Amino acid sequence: NTLKLATQLEEATGLESRVSILGYVQRGGIPCAHDRLLATRLGTVGAKLVDDGEFGIMVAAQGGDATTVPLKDVAGKVKYVPADHPWVKAARQVGTGLGD
């Protein structure tokens, strides 16, 4: 669990570790089954990368798969969601403010 991991990180590094689970809070609701499955899928891939000693890589959901992307390919770059994307359309239909 995350508290155990935080303790292990503190012991290994000598630095304070704090647990903060923001995903669903930032989106404004409790996690649904999809949220939990997505977090599990992405988290297990990320943990495997760390276990394999691979760093500088992020895990992304792409289509129905989890994929890895080198941070050098994405850091400092902006990728906009097209205004006609189905997620944007759905958000507007239910009155979600998108800052415009």
Salt bridges, closest charged atoms under 4 A:
GLU16 OE2 - ARG18 NE 3.03
ASP35 OD1 - ARG27 NH2 2.53
ASP52 OD2 - LYS48 NZ 2.90
ASP73 OD1 - LYS72 NZ 3.29
ASP100 OD2 - ARG92 NH2 2.76
